Amino acid sequence: MASNTVKEPRKHEWQTSLFASPLHRPSTFALACCCPGFIAYQQRSILLDLADEEYLCFAGHFDDCQCCCGRFYQDSLATTPFANRELGLCCEAFCCTPFAVTSNRSLLQKNFKRRRDVWSDCVCCCLMGVQLTQHAGELDAIQDQLGTLPKTPLEEHMVRSTVDLILPWK
């Protein structure tokens, strides 16, 4: 017998399937493939705000990385937050994008109880678009659960217009 109730996702599971996410969010997937650094930057910024955390290079991972950010990282930046979050985050997201994507995934798992899977530590340029698209779905679900989902200007306009129709004297 079928039930009409919505099944609540089990704790610790990803609410968005990795390989199905591009089908559900094609525009996010296209942007993630064309400009993954921008999406990684945006997602990390949201993650840090939601978790109320300071920015750490690579989220405290990859201390043996030899890329440009990794060289700075070896000088105790793994445990010391950047004075300028935006500068460090921008360098990481655009210069070391695969590590930024993997670090974002790690923060999602640690702070929002998503379980580790085969793709958790995968630093692979071929999967970045898919991972970023899955992360976007997860962030939307998390923000929805927390009641912090930002409204787009169009959504705000629609809400205001609806209120004006209902309460014309306002």
C-alpha positions as CSV (number, residue, x, y, z in Angstrom):
1,M,0.0,0.0,0.0
2,A,1.5,3.3,-1.1
3,S,1.8,6.1,1.5
4,N,1.4,9.8,0.6
5,T,3.9,10.9,3.2
6,V,7.2,12.3,2.1
7,K,10.0,10.1,3.3
8,E,12.5,12.1,5.4
9,P,16.1,11.6,4.3
10,R,18.1,9.5,6.7
11,K,20.7,11.4,8.7
12,H,24.2,11.3,7.3
13,E,23.1,10.5,3.7
14,W,23.6,12.9,0.8
15,Q,20.2,14.3,-0.2
16,T,21.4,14.8,-3.7
17,S,22.8,11.9,-5.7
18,L,26.3,12.7,-7.2
19,F,25.7,11.6,-10.7
20,A,22.0,12.6,-10.9
21,S,22.7,16.1,-9.7
22,P,23.6,17.5,-13.2
23,L,20.2,16.3,-14.5
24,H,18.4,18.1,-11.7
25,R,20.5,21.3,-11.9
26,P,21.8,21.6,-15.5
27,S,22.6,25.3,-15.3
28,T,24.6,24.9,-12.2
29,F,26.4,22.0,-13.8
30,A,27.2,24.0,-16.9
31,L,28.6,26.9,-14.8
32,A,30.6,24.5,-12.6
33,C,32.2,23.0,-15.7
34,C,33.0,26.4,-17.2
35,C,34.1,28.2,-14.1
36,P,34.6,25.8,-11.2
37,G,36.7,28.3,-9.3
38,F,33.8,30.7,-9.0
39,I,31.4,28.0,-7.8
40,A,34.0,26.6,-5.3
41,Y,34.6,30.1,-3.9
42,Q,30.9,30.8,-3.6
43,Q,30.2,27.5,-1.9
44,R,33.0,27.8,0.5
45,S,31.9,31.2,1.5
46,I,28.4,29.9,2.2
47,L,29.7,26.8,4.1
48,L,31.9,29.0,6.3
49,D,29.0,31.3,7.1
50,L,26.6,28.5,7.8
51,A,29.1,26.7,10.0
52,D,30.3,29.9,11.6
53,E,33.9,29.0,11.0
54,E,37.1,30.9,10.1
55,Y,38.7,30.3,6.8
56,L,41.6,27.8,6.8
57,C,43.6,27.0,3.7
58,F,42.2,23.8,2.2
59,A,39.9,23.5,5.3
60,G,42.9,22.3,7.2
61,H,43.7,19.4,4.8
62,F,46.4,18.8,2.2
63,D,49.4,20.0,4.2
64,D,51.8,18.3,1.7
65,C,50.3,20.1,-1.3
66,Q,53.0,21.7,-3.5
67,C,50.8,24.2,-5.4
68,C,51.0,27.9,-4.9
69,C,48.6,27.9,-1.9
70,G,50.3,24.8,-0.5
71,R,53.6,26.6,-0.2
72,F,52.0,29.2,2.0
73,Y,50.1,26.5,3.8
74,Q,53.2,24.9,5.1
75,D,54.0,27.9,7.2
76,S,51.4,27.0,9.8
77,L,48.4,28.2,7.9
78,A,46.7,24.9,8.5
79,T,45.9,26.0,12.0
80,T,45.9,29.8,11.7
81,P,42.9,31.5,10.0
82,F,43.7,34.0,7.3
83,A,43.5,37.6,8.3
84,N,41.8,38.3,4.9
85,R,39.3,35.5,4.3
86,E,38.4,36.7,0.8
87,L,42.0,36.8,-0.5
88,G,42.9,33.3,0.8
89,L,39.7,31.8,-0.4
90,C,40.0,33.5,-3.8
91,C,43.6,32.1,-4.2
92,E,42.6,28.6,-3.2
93,A,39.4,28.5,-5.3
94,F,41.0,29.8,-8.5
95,C,44.6,28.5,-8.2
96,C,44.0,25.1,-6.6
97,T,40.4,24.4,-7.6
98,P,40.4,20.6,-7.3
99,F,41.7,20.9,-3.7
100,A,39.1,23.6,-3.0
101,V,36.3,21.4,-4.2
102,T,37.5,18.4,-2.1
103,S,37.9,20.7,0.9
104,N,34.3,22.0,0.4
105,R,33.1,18.4,0.4
106,S,35.0,17.7,3.6
107,L,33.3,20.7,5.3
108,L,29.9,19.5,4.2
109,Q,30.7,16.1,5.7
110,K,32.1,17.4,8.9
111,N,29.7,20.2,9.7
112,F,26.5,18.9,8.2
113,K,26.9,15.2,8.9
114,R,27.0,13.9,5.3
115,R,28.6,10.5,5.1
116,R,31.9,9.8,3.4
117,D,31.7,7.9,0.1
118,V,34.0,6.7,-2.6
119,W,34.2,10.3,-4.0
120,S,35.0,12.0,-0.8
121,D,38.8,12.4,-1.2
122,C,38.8,12.3,-5.0
123,V,40.9,15.2,-6.3
124,C,39.9,14.8,-10.0
125,C,39.4,17.6,-12.5
126,C,36.9,15.4,-14.4
127,L,34.5,15.2,-11.5
128,M,34.7,18.8,-10.3
129,G,31.6,19.9,-12.1
130,V,29.5,17.0,-10.8
131,Q,30.8,17.4,-7.3
132,L,30.1,21.1,-7.3
133,T,26.6,20.5,-8.6
134,Q,25.9,18.0,-5.9
135,H,27.3,20.4,-3.3
136,A,24.9,23.1,-4.6
137,G,21.9,20.8,-4.0
138,E,23.1,19.9,-0.6
139,L,23.7,23.6,0.4
140,D,20.2,24.4,-0.8
141,A,18.8,21.6,1.3
142,I,20.8,22.7,4.4
143,Q,19.8,26.3,4.0
144,D,16.2,25.2,3.6
145,Q,16.3,23.2,6.7
146,L,17.9,26.0,8.6
147,G,15.5,28.5,7.2
148,T,18.3,30.6,5.7
149,L,17.7,30.1,2.0
150,P,18.4,33.5,0.4
151,K,15.7,34.8,-1.8
152,T,16.6,36.0,-5.3
153,P,15.5,39.5,-6.3
154,L,12.8,37.9,-8.5
155,E,11.5,35.9,-5.5
156,E,11.5,39.0,-3.3
157,H,9.6,40.9,-5.9
158,M,7.1,38.1,-6.3
159,V,6.6,38.0,-2.5
160,R,6.2,41.8,-2.4
161,S,3.7,41.8,-5.3
162,T,1.7,39.0,-3.6
163,V,1.5,41.0,-0.4
164,D,0.5,44.1,-2.3
165,L,-2.4,42.1,-3.9
166,I,-3.5,40.7,-0.6
167,L,-3.0,43.8,1.4
168,P,-3.6,46.7,-1.0
169,W,-3.7,49.3,1.8
170,K,-0.2,48.6,2.9
